[in-house]
Structures are given as C-alpha cells and as structure tokens.
Amino acid sequence: MNYRPSAICLALLSAFSANALAADEAPGMEIVVVSGSRAVTKLSETPSAIGVVTGREMERDKPKTMGDILNRVAGVHWNDLGNEQHSMAIRQPIGTGSVYQYLEDGIPIRPLGVFNHNSLNEMNIAGSDSVEVVKGPASSLYGSNAVGGAINALTAAPSRTPYARIGARHEGVSGFTRYDTAASNTWGDFGLRFSHYSSRRTSNNWQEYSYGDKDSFTLRADYALGNAGIVRATLVRTDLDAAMPGSLFENDYQNNPGKSLNTFTYRKDKTTRGTVAWEGDTTPGGTTTVTLFSRRNDHGQIPSYTIGSCAGSSCKGTLNNNHVDSRGLDVKHLQEFAWLNSRLVAGIYIDRSDNPYYSDNLRIVRDPASGRYLSYTRVNDSQPQGVRDYQADIDNTAFFAQWEASPLPKLRVVAGGRSDRIRYDFRNNLSPQGSANYGAPNESRSFSRFSPKLGASYVLGADANAYANISEGFTPPEVSQMYGKTGIPDLQPATYRSVEVGLRLAFLERKLRLDSSLYRLVGRDTIVSYTITPGNSENRNAGRTRSQGLELGLNYDNGPLDARFSTAIASHRYERYRVSATQDYSGKDMPQAPRDMTSAEIGYKPMPGLRVALEAVHQGAYWMDNANTVRYPGHALFHLRAAYRFMKGWEAWVHVRNLGDKHYSDSASSSYSGVGAYSPNTQNQYTPGAPRSVMLGLSYTFGGK
C-alpha cells in the first residue's frame, strides 16, 4: 500500500488533532472526538459527557486565556486568579484540589503527586487546534486525579500548504499586550508548524502589583514513513514570571478593589515538554501508537496565600521551589473486529519522575496602617539548609483497556478499566530527620487502584442518542500531603463513584444541537485536615462528599446568526466532614459551590467578514465558609466582541469585557468556622474581578491553516 502525502496529512490530523474532523467541519456534520476512548470516535457513540471547543471557534473568538476557551462548555468553570493563575470547577466546587487531569495530546502535562491548580498556565493555547473536556471520572483511561474531569488540548498539525500569521492585541485598563506569530508548511512527507505568543502585563493598570510576563511556543513536526507509519514530535516551552497580587480583606475589596497588600510575592514557572510518537499498522485491522515523553518543570514562588499569623508589623510567610524531571512511555493498540462491530483499545503507561522540593520560612514586615507587606528576610539565613529539603521519586505504572461493541444495531456498549500502581520513594536531605523542624524520615510507600467504567449509548433516531455510564475515579495522596510535615500520615487514595445519564439531540438539519447530562458523584475517603488540638493538625481519610447536577448546552449556527447557551445547576455537599472533636460540617454545602454557572452568547454577521457578539455570564450565589454562615451573592457580567476581516488576510477585532463595569469577585472565601466572633475584615478574602476593559487586536494571515 502506497501513502500519498495528502492522505498522510489527513491521517495525522485524524490521529493527533484535538477534534479530528470536527475542528474545521461545517456545523451540520457529525462531531468526532478522541478523548472519550483514546481513539477517533463519533460523539454519538461515546457514552460520556464530552465538551468540545473547535479550532474554528477558537480562531473566531481570539481567546485571551484558557478560561475563554473552557468556560464555553456547560459545567466547566476556569476561575481567573490573575496572570493565567486559576482554579477550576468541573462537577466539583471552585477549588484547588487534585481532582482534574490536564492533558496534551492525551499525555498528562504533570506527573501524579505534584498536581497544581495553576497547571493550565503551562500550556500554549496558540499552539492548540481544539480542546476536549471529559466531564466526570476518566480514571479508567487517564488514571489518577481525573475525577471531576480531564481536559485534553490537542496540538495543531502542520498545514498542508504554506501558512503564516502575525498578530498583536492590547488592553489598556489591565496593561496587557500580546504578540502572536505562527508559521507552517508541508514539504512532501514532512510537515512543520511553529506557534508562539508573548504577553506582557505592566504594573501600571487598574490593579496594584500585578505585572505578568509569559512566553510560550509549540514546535510540531510530522513525518510520513510510507508503509512504516507516521511520526510526530512536539516541543512545548513556557516561561511565566508573574506577580501574585493576592486577595483582599472585606473593607479593601468593597472600597478599593485595585489595591494589593503585596509588594514582593511572585510565581516563576519554567516548563518544557517533549514527545515523540510513532503510529502504524501492526496487525490486520490494528494500529499501534508508541509515545515517548519527557517533562522538565521548575516552579519557584513566594506565594501570597501563605502570608499570615500577623502581629502588629510582623507576619510569617514561605518561599519554595518545586522541581519535576520526568520521562515516560505510553503504548496504545487499537484493534478492530468484525464480530459485533467491536474494537479494543489497550495499552500501558509508564511515568518516572524526580521531584526535589525546597522551602524556607520568611519573616515579613507589614505596615499596620495600610496592611501592606513591605519586605522579607529568610528565617534560616544562618543555617545551611531550609525548613524542607527533600526529593520524592515517583513511579507510576498503569495498564488500561476498553472494549466497545454493538450487540444491537442501535446500541453501543463500552466496558473498560485501568490498573494503576504508584510508588513514592522519599528522601529527606535535612538532619535530624523526623524532628520538629526538619521533616519526615526517609521511606517508600506504594498505592494501587483499579478504576472501572461501564457505559452504553443508544441511537433514538437519525439525530438523537441517549447514553448512560457508571465509572470510578481516584486521587492518591499528594507528595506534599504525605511529607509536608514531620509525621507521615497513614493515607489511602480517595475514590469517587459516578452515575451519569445524558441525551444528545440535533434539530433543523443539525443547525441546532442540544447536549444534556445528569450526574451524581460521591467521594469517599477524601483527604481532610483534621485538628487534633489547636495548632496541631494532620491529614486524614475522613471525608465523604456528594455532588449532583444537571448540565445543559445548546448551540445554533445558521448563516448570519449563531448562538449558544450553557448552564450547570448543581449541589455539592459534605456527607461527612468532621474536622475536630468539636467541629462537624457534615450535611453542610461545600464552600465556593455556586448553585448555577451559566453563559449565553448571540452572534450576528450583518455583512461579509463582520461578526458582532454579546455574551452574558451568570454565577450563582455560594457559601464562602464550611459552616454556611458567610455568603457571596453571585454576579452577572456582559461581554461584547466584534471582528472584521478586511482586505486579503487582515482582521481587526475589539473585545469589551465587563461591559457594565460590575464590581464582583472571581473568588470569595472565609475562614470563619461558625464558632466565636465573626470578623469580616480579617476572615473574608476576595480576588477582585477586573473592571470594564477594551482590547483591540489586529492580525495578518497568509495561506490556509
């Protein structure tokens, strides 16, 4: 069999692009995804809730951050903490917990045990063709942490013909400027694509001490080997240097939301990821993919959120550096069978990571009048070693398999599971080990877990299908939860069991699509901080949670008019959460859990090349504290977008965010326990949202994508 370059390029797109065929198809075509089974599959045959943001939509809307992409999907909320720092909510409250898996071309961007809620700032959205979100537990395919969901960004393949782009955008109120460049082409059997963006945020903007610099590029090369298959190699590099303006207490948030208490806190992330993947036919009806990957991450910070314990002009804080070096192998085989129109996807995943960590305590000088933190010194400057100095070697080996079959013409059944083995080898570089100031003693510890999934999809008509699934996810203890203190807690993985049903419909010749799902997610053995005595706490498997809700998405596209609507109505409760002998939050709503998260947009094209769109975003009220005594009222925002293509290859656009100049908070929390005196100005903290801002952009594109 001879491979033509055009056929090979199409195969590469199908195998490795985020949406395979969906990214550039007309709205009426069948949607195809890759994340639900790690193979190209019709969405109608996938018994899971999967949200898709296509390359066509990303190209049209010019996202500033990953949040502009993800927040289009019903039930997904990327919470903006400034300079691409963020928290997340997918079938969970808004939070920073390790209950999500972030992937690039199906490979986790971080190893287990060192999850960070800001990890999506390590991605280059300019190099992504589209994004898929698997909502609910996806551990049967992607392993640990894929509990609330898995976000899979797929890199853009090389263009078939010469392509280049250059663009710039500026937002005055936030002091934000960004430049984009891209170039791509295919020469015979070899294709190459380069995508880069550089953003700068000055401190001369609405928010004090909020500078942020980011440079990120993606280089992807595809090469056809004739009958031997195809090879793809990617290199992604991101360099982020950002201030951490932090949160505000009640009075400053209400009266001076642009204030920052911080003058020196920062986050510096340097991340590099490389993959080499080969795919080829290895059996009759079977295709094997072998991916080698590596990661090198360096994360240094003086975090604003650890500053506290203030007395007069003196406070405490920390400085830390968390480093990761990884190398791994992912092997997947897809075998098609004529019997029951079935197929098997199976493979092995091996990840070996070194995780050295260092931290030191800080003495911080505060101005009592303004509350600002002015300067710091290291507590242990006179000592050769810091408060924590260790290395954890992390080994994760997993086997996964998923069987899909059609026992009836309209019925598709999926059964699968993944067996994970996780090992931590911990070495404390401080001495004496196990003492009050020098951390835990050396040890090795292993965890094992099998995560199953069973689902079915049934065709109700030409453009309708219903599905259901039961699945399980898990989160092992993080390295910091195990070894962050002197004593090593006896922790086991937390497990999450999900039941989900869904309905997908298409109307009006597939110009209008409905995607809905109902789910219930129960967490067991969740890890909580338990207070033994005041000032003495430890992590325990003592929590049980229940999340349930409805997700609904509508999309319409017909000529000059397009519209979308997405909402999630949910309840998140502690079924069991006893934090001390005297404090029990069992039966309470979990904090930062809005009852609804809704967005809607309507776009209109009054003339060729011009589109104007108005977007509305509503976030419902939620409790700020575990005791359910302090409440954030929620907010509603409006955004306006307009873009005009003029001459050949030129496009100008304007984005107006927070059109009504609404005063709101991106994140609101309270440390009030429900017992004793309530002090809003010392217990309530807010991350203020940005005021009305206008972004202007201009780009020139040569050739086809």
N, C-alpha and C positions, 0 to 999 in steps of 0.2 A: 504493500500500500504506500503510495506517494503522498507526502504532505505538501500542499501548496501554501505559500506564506499567508495568503488571505485566510485560508481555513485554520491555520495555526493561530493567527491573531484572534480569530473568533473563539477558538478553544481556550486560549489563555484568558480572554475576558470571561468566559463562562466559568472557568475553574477558579479564578482568583479575584474577580471583581466583586464588590460588595453585593450588588444586586443582580449579578449575571445579566440577564436580558432586561430586567426591569428598569435599569437606570436611564436608558435612552429610548424606551419604547413609548408609543402613544398611550394615552390614558386608558384606552379600551382594551389593551392587550392583557393577557394573563400575567399575574405577578409571579416572579420566580425568586426564591431566596436560597441562601446556602447555610445559614446559621442553625436552622432547626434540626438538621440531620448531618451537618458537616459535608453535605453534598448538594448539588443543584437539585432543587425540588420545587414543584408548584406549591404556592402558598395554600391553595385549596386542599392539598393533600397533606398538610402539616398540622397535626393536632396540638398546636401550641399557639399562644398569643405572641405574634411577632410584629413589631412595628418597623416600618421601612421608610427611610428618608432617602430619596433617589438623588443621583447626581444631577438630574435635571432641576430638581427643586433647590439643591444647594447652589447650583450655578445661577439660578434666577434670584435667590434671596440674599446672596452675599453674606453669609453668617460671620459675625464678629468673633464668636466663641463657640465651643462645642455645645453650650447651652442653647444657642439659637437653632441648632440642629435638633437636639434631643427633645426640647420642650414642645415640639410639634406632635409628638407621639402621645396618645392617650395613656395616662397613668405613669408618665415619666416626668420627673422634675429635677433639673440640674439647678442647684441653688448657688447663686453668684456670691462669692466671698471676696471678690476683687482680684484683678490681675490674673485671671483664669484659675484662681483658687476656688474651690467649690465643695459642696456636699451634695448628696444625692437622695432621691426618693423614688423607688420603684417597688410597689407593693410593701413598702415599709415607710415609717415616718421619715421626715427630713433628718438626716443624720450622717455621722462619720464612721459608722461601723463597717466591718469587713464582710458585707453581705452581697457584694457585687463582684463580677468578674469582668475586667476590661481587656478586650482582645484586639489584635490587629492581624488581619488575615487568618483568624482562628487561633492564634498563638497568644497566650497571656502576656501582657506587657510587663508584669511583675511576677515574681515567684510568690508562692503561698508563704504565709508567716510574716510578710512585711507589707501588707496592704496599707495604702494611704488614700484617704478620701479625695486628695487632690490629683490622683494619678492621671486623669484625663488631660491635665495640662502638659503631659509628656508626649502627647500626640500632635502631629502636624495635620490639621484639618485641611490645609491647602493641598495635601497630597492624597486625600481620601476621595474616592469616587462616589461612595454612598455608605450609609450606616444602617445596620440592622440591630434591633433590640429584642432579645428573647426575654419576655416577661415571666416571672416566676422561676422556680428552681430549674437550673440547667446543669446540675452537677453530674447527671448521667452521661453528658458529653464533655463538659468542660471542667469538672472537678470541683474542688473546694471554693467556697465564697460565692459561687453562682447560685445564690439563694433568692434574693429579690429579683435578680435578672442578670443577663450577660449582654454587654454592649460590644458589638463587633464592627470595627471600622475597617473597610477594605480599601487597600491602596489602589490608586488609579493605574490602569495598564498603559503601556506606551501607545501613542496614537498610530494609526495606520499610515498617515501622511504627515508632512511637516506641520508642526504646531508650535506657537509661541504666544506668551501673554505677559503683559506688564501692567501693573495697576497700582493706584495709591488711593488712600482714604484718610480723612481727618475728621476728628470730633473735638470741637473746641472746648466745650464745658468740661470734659473729662481729661483734656490734654493728651488725647490718644491719636497716634499716627501709625499707619501700617502701609508697608510696601509689599507687593506680591510679584513674583516672577515665576515663569514656567516655560519649559521647552521640551519637545518630544518629537520622535520620528521612528520609523521602522525602515531598516535597510535589509531587504531580503528576509533572512531568517532571524535577524537581530533587531530588537526594539529597545529604546531607551527613553526614560522620562525623568525629568528633574522638576521638582516643585518646591518653592521656598517662600516663606514670608518672614518679615522682620517688623516687629511692632515696638513702639516706644510710647510710654506714658510719663509725662513730666509731672513734677510735684506742683506745678502752677496750674491747679484746677480746682474744682469745687470742694475737693477733699484734701485735707492736710496730710502730709507724709504718705503719699500713695504712688510713688514712682513705680514703674514696671517696665523691664526690657525683656523681650523674647525674640530669639532667632531659632527657626526650625526649618529643616529641609528633609525631603524624601527623594532618594535616588532609587529607581527601579529599572532593572534590565531583564528582558525576556529573550530567550534564545531557543529556537526550534532545532531539535536534534534529528530530524527526519523520523524514521521508524523507531528511533530510540526514545521518543517522547519530547518533552519540553522542560526547560529550566527557567526558574525565576529567582532573581536575587534582589533583595531590598536592603537599603541602609537608611535609617532614620536617626537624625541627630536633633536634639532640642536643648537650648541653653536659656534658662529663665533666671533672672535676677530681679526680685520684686520686694518692695516694702510690704510689711504687714501692718496696715493702719489699725487693725483690731476692731473691737466692738466698743460701744459707748454705754454708759450707765443712763438711767432714766432721764435725768434732767438735761444732760447734754444731747441725748437723742431727740427730745422734744423741742429743745430751744436752739441747738447749734449742731445739726446733723453732719456738717462738714468738718467738725473738729476731729482730731486724732489725739489720743493720750500718748501715743508712741512717737519716739524720735530716732530709734535705732534698731528696732526689730526688722528682721528680713527673712526671706526664703530664697535659697540659691539651689537650683536643680540643674544638673548636667546629666543628660541621659543619651545613651547610644544603643540602638538595637540593630542587629543584622540577622538576616535569614537567607538561606539558600534552599530552594525547594525544587525537587525533580518529580515529574509526573509522567507516567507512561503505562501502556497496556502490558500487563504482566501475565494475564490468563485470558482465555476466551471469555469475553464479557466482563472482564475485571480490570480495574485501574488502580494502581498503587501510587501514593504520594509520600515522599520522604522529605522531611523538612529539618534542617539543622538550624539552630538559632543560638544567639548569644545576646546578653544584655550587660551593660555597664552603667550603673546609676550611682550618682553621688548627690546626696541631699543634705545640705547644711542650713541651719537656721537658728535664729534667736526668736522663738515663737511668742507672739503676743499673748496667746491664750494660757501660757504658764506663769505669767506675771501675777502675783497676788501676795497674800499674807502681809499686807501693808500695815505699818505702824508709824504714823507721822510721816517723816520724809524717807523712810526706809521700806523697801519691798524686796521680795525674793523672785528669782526667775531662773531660767535654764538656757544653756547653749548646747546644741547637739549636732552630730553628724552621723548619718545613716547611709552606709555604702552597700551596694549589691554588685557582685560579679556572677553571671550565670552562663551556663552552656547547657544545651539540651537537644533532644531528638524527639520528633513527632512523626510516627509512621501510621498511615491510614490506608486501608484497602477497601475499595468498593466493588462488590461482586453482584452482578445482575443474574437473575434466574428466570427462566420461562415459567416455572411452576408458580402458580398464584400471582404471576406478575410481581415477584418479590425481589428484594435485594438485601444485602448485608453490608453494613459499614462497620469495620472493626479496626482496632489498632492499639498502639502502645505509645505512652507519653513518658519521657524521662527528663527530669529537670534537676540539675545540680547547681546549687547557689552558695556562695560565700557571703556572709552578712556581718561585717565588722561594724560596731557601733561604739560611739564615744559621746559622753555627756559630762557637763560640768555645771555646778550651781553658780548663780550670779547674785551679787549684792547690787541692788538698784536704788538709785537716788531719785526721789519723787518730789515734785513741787506740790506741797499740800494745798495751796490756794487753787491752782488750775487742775490738779490731778495728773499732770503730765509726768511721764517717766523720762528723766533727763540724761542719765548716764549709768554705766555699769562697770563693775570690776569682777574678776573671777574670784570666787571664794578660795579656790585651791591653787592660786598662782604660785604659792610657795611649795607645792607638792609636785612630784614628777608625774603623777597620774591623776586622772579625773575621777569623778564620782562613779561613773560607769565606763568601763572599757572592756569590751568582750567581743568574741566572734562566735556566730552561730553558723555552722554548716548545715544546709537544708537539702535533704534528698527527698524527692517526690517521684515515685514510680507508679504508673497507672495503666490499667488495661480497660478498654471500652469496646462495646459492641452494641449495635442497634439493628434490629430486624424489622423490615417493612414488607407487608404483604396485602393482597386484595382477595380475601376469601369469597367476597361477593363483588359483583361488578361495580357497585357504588360505594363500597366500604373499603377503607384503607386502615389497617391496624399497624401500630408501631409498638415494639417492646424492646427495651434496652437497659443498659446499666453500665456503671463504671466502678471499678475497684481501685481505690487509692491507698497507697502506703506512704506515710510521711514520717521522716526521722529528723530530729534536731540533735546535733552534736554541739554542745555549748561549752565554751572555754572562757573562763574569766581571767583577764590579764592583770587584775589587781590582787593584792595580797595584804592582809589575810582574807581569803575567800570566806564568805558566809558571815562576816562580821557586819555590824550595823551600818557601816559606811561604805563597804566595798563589794556588796552584791552577792549573788548566789554562787554556790560551789559548782565545779565542773560536773557535767552529767551528759548522758544520752537518753533520749526518750522517743518513742515511736507511737504513731496513731494509725489506725486502719479503718477504712469505711467503704461499704458498698452502697452505691446510690442508684436505685432502680427508677424506671419510668414505664408506664403503660398508657397508651392513648389510642384513639380511633377518630377517624374523620369520615363523615357520610355525606354523599352528594344528594342534596334535596331537589336540585333542578339544574338547568343549564348554567345558572349564575348564582347558586346558593349552596352552601355546605355548613354543616354543624360539626363540632368536634368536642371531645372531652379527654381529659387526661388526669392521671394521678402520678405524682412524682415526689422525689425526696431530694433535698439538698443538705449540705453540711458546711460548717465552718470550724476548722481546728483552732486551738488556741494560738494567738499570735505570739511571736517571739517576745515582744515586749510584755505581754500578759504573763508569760511564763517566767521571764528572767529580769523583769524590770525592777524587782525588789530583792531583798535579801533572801527571804524564804521562797521556795518553789512550790506553788500551789498544785494540788492534785486535780488537774483539769482534764476533761474529755471533750471531744468535739460536740458542738451544739448541732442539733438536727432540726430540719424544717420539712414538714409534710404538707403537700398542696393538693387540693382538688379544684379542678377548673373545667368549666364548660363555656363554649363560645359559638357564635353564629356570624357567618360572613355572607353578605348579600351584595349583588350588583344590579343596578337598575338603569333604565334609559340607555341601553346599548353600552353598558359599563361606564357611562359617564359619571354615575353616582355610585359610590361604594360605601357600604356600612360594615364595620368590624367591631364586634362587641364580645365581651367576656365577663363571666362571673367567677370569682375565685375565693378560696378560703385557705389561708396559710397559717399553720400552727407551728410555733417554735418551741422546742423542748431542750432542757439543759442549757439554756442561754447563759452566757457568762456575765455575771454582775459583780460589782464591787460591794462587798459585804463589810459593814463596820462592826468590828468586834468590840472595841472600846473607842471613845473619842480620840481621833488621831491615829488609830490602829485599824487598818482595813486590809482585806485580801480579796482576790478574785475567787469566785465560786460558781459552779454549775447550779445556780439556784433560781433561774428564771424560766417562766413559760409565758409565751405571748400568742395572741391571736389577731391576725389581720384578715379582713374580708372586704370585698367591694365589687363594684361594677365599673368597667371601663368601656367607653363608647367612642368610636371615631367615625366621622362622616367626611367624605371627600367628593367634591364635584368639580368637573372640568369640562367645559363645553364652549369652545370658541372664545368669545371675548370675556366670558365670565368664569371665574373659578372661586371656590370656597372650600373651607374646611372647618370642622368643629370637633374638638376632642375634650373629653371630660373623664374624670375619675372620682367616684363617690365612694368613700372608704371609711372603715372603722378600724382602729388599731388599739388594742387593749392589753394590759398586763393581766394574764390569768393568775400568775403567781410572781410576786416580786417583793420579797422581804429583805430589806437592806440592813436591818439590825434587829435586836431583840425588841425594840420599841417602835420601829417604823416599818409599816407594811403597806405597800401600794397595790396589792392585789385587787383586781377589779377596777382599777383606775384606767383612764385613757392615757396612752403614751404621749409624752410631750412632742411638740412640733409635728403633729399629725393633723393636717387640715382635713376637714370633712369633704371638701371638694377642691380639685385643681382643674381649671377649665381654661381653654383658649379657643378662640374663633377668629377666622380671617376671611375677608371677602376681597377678591381682586377683580379689577376691570381693565380691559385693554380698549381704550377709546379710539386708538389709531394704531397702525402697524408700528411695531418697535417700542410702544409705550405701555407700561403697566403701572397701575396705582392700586395699593392695597392698604386696608385698615385692619389692624389686629386688636382684639380685646383679650386681656388676660385677667382671670379672677382666681385669687387664692383665698380659700375659706378660713374662718377663724380656727384657732387651735390653742390648746393649753401650753403654757410656757414651762410648767413645772410638773414633777411627778405627782404632787399632791392634788393637782387640778384646782388650784386656787388663783392663779395668775393667767390671764387670757390675752392673747394677741387678737385684735379684731378682724384680721384679714385685710385684703386690699384688692382694688381693681385698677388696671392700667390700660392705656391705649397707646398703640404704636402705629406710625404711618410710614409706608415705604413707597417709593416711586423709582422707576428705572426706565431709561430711554436709550435705545440703540439708534445711533445716527451715523451716517456715512458707512463705510465698509469696515467692520471690526471694532468700531468705537462704541463705548457705552458709558453713560453717566448715571449716577444714582444718588438718592438722598434718603436717609433714614432718620425719622424723628421718633425718639424713644421717650416714653412717659409724657405723652402729648399734653396731658392735663396738669403736669408738674405736681404730681401727687407725692405727699410725704408718706413714706412707707418704709418697712424694714425687710431686707432679704432674709434675715434670720433673727428670731427673738427667743430668748431663753431666760429662765430664772432659777437661781439656786435656792429659793425659799423651799423649805422642807415641809411646810404646813404646820410646823410646831414653833411656838415662840413668836417674837416680834417680827413683823413684816416690814422690810426697809427697801422700797423700790430703788432708791438711788445707790444702793450697794449690792443688791441681789439681782436686779433685772439688767440684762445686757442685750443690745441690739446692734445688728450690722445694717447701717442706714443704706437705703436704696438711692440710686443716682437721681438727681432732678432731671427736668426736661433737657434733652440734648439733641443736637443736629449733627449728623455725619454726612459728609459729602465725599463722593468717590468718582474716580474716572479710570477707565481701563481700555487697553487696545489688545485685540486678539487677532492673531494671524493663523489661518488654516483651520482645520477641523480638529475637534477634541480627540 
